[in-house]
Amino acid sequence: MKSPRILLLAVLTLGGLAPTLRAAAIPSIADAGDYSASFDTQYNSLTVEKVGSVVELRARSRRGEFLESAVDLKDPLTMQVAYTRTLYAAVFFQPNPQRALIIGLGGAGFHRLFAATYPDAVLQTAELDPKVFELCQTALDFKPTDKTPVALMDGRMFVKRDTAKYDWIILDAFRGGYVPPHLKTEDFYRECAARLTDQGVFISNLHQGTELYFSDIKTIMAVFPQVVLFNPPESGNVIAFAVNYKTPVITDSAKWGAPGTLGKVFGGKLDLVKVRTEHIPLPAKDLVDAKVLTDDFAPVEFLDTVKTNNTAPNK
Amino acid sequence: MISVVFYTLVVVLGILSMGFQMLASRLLSPHYGSSIVEWVWLISTFLAAFSTGSLLGGWISNRPPAQRGLLQGIAATLGVASLAVTAFWQKPMLDWIELKFIPDVAQMNDQGSGGMNAAVFLSCMALFFVPVTTLSSFGPQCVGWLAARGTPPGKASGVVYAVSTFGNIAGVMMTVFVLIPNFRVSHLLDVWLGVALVSLTGLICILRSAPKPAAK
């Protein structure tokens, strides 16, 4: 009778210790050595890998490992992941953000340049996975302040309950390479639109290559009168920028602020001239048959499995 | 012939029960996100409903025939009525519960907060517990019906739960891979209501039919 009890006790003890043992695999930030450590969290399977001074945060997905974020600990203001640079194209539409909201923390690659560039502005983050927040601090050296607060909760719940207005709302929430369906719907985008200031910009990180991409754009267009797309080079990402107003027109790139002037505030860490060249037209032809996603009809996971041949965004 | 209809209805009840769980997750996520907390309460509610329904059905199946017929009718009516509540009033109910228990960000600034748990629990109980409990209550009665027709009780129990579980699997698969990708959840809830009405009516007719005379 005792043996099964001892066995059970051993299993429970080891089970309880397992997260601690895995967590212990990650050295302190000051440690110069390279390492790779994996973590199974409530929502993700994460890998943190440090090579030299660059730390990558990756999430396992059905398509392999998905790079969530990367930070150079010796030069944290230089963004390592192309699409995070493109998020800053928001300055073409709203150059002086006082309050910004980002849904999805990742490794906080975006946050550091924002905090350095706009020291008086608030960058609020909503992150669902507490372990991501923990790793972001312990492995990627992110230090949240009263200007960069992090709320551990679902992004949609935050948007619904928070009463503040934002100049930028950035949707960059991924769970193992895909975005949960309730963050992809017209209903949710309307909730985001209601939280924008008059000149505010809604920004969403989209993935090309499946039918979901066209549905994403069509759904955003169902809410926002103007939508502009940017395609960072050599990436499957497309960043959508959308505003609540019809005038002034933002779809004409000739009318955007001069990147040379705007770029100065980033202290040489961001080449806005280059970012500007990433602007692409809307894939109008492919949007005709795309489905608008709603809370009532959101087959996100299925559209994400239907590959499209024409991944060229301007087709 | 009656056996084919009987087993078909058992499969249909299985489909309705577990397919409903997949629809339920779609109803909750716009209100409470897609956190693990939501799934904990959702799965627990369905398991509690299966458990309660089995107890209830076992009790009903041992009542005298006249009383049993009445209780079957009440259970079926309750099941259909509660599905109608879910189909027609889920949105205002979820809106009300969400606002009542999670009035602001401070109330939900961690996933284990009381307000969040209470809101998801109450939503699950209000919208899903009664329909699934009543659907589950017909399982033991189906066992009783088969046993009354001469099938050994152990075998009757095994067959009914095997067929019902097959229906559960079919319900999950069909809902996730066929129905949700092609139809609005609100329309699917209407279909659930209609199918429950027809299948429960049919099943009650069968359960009330006279058992086969015992072989001499």
Interface residues (C-beta under 8 A of the other chain):
Chain A: Q42 Y43 L128 P130 A151 L152 M153 D154 G155 R156 M157 F158 R161 D162 T163 R175 P180 P181 H182 T185 D187 F188 T294 D295 D296 F297 A298 P299 F302
Chain B: R26 S29 P30 Y32 G33 S34 S35 I36 I102 P103 D104 V105 Q107 M108 N109 D110 Q111 I180 P181 N182 F183 R184 V185 S186
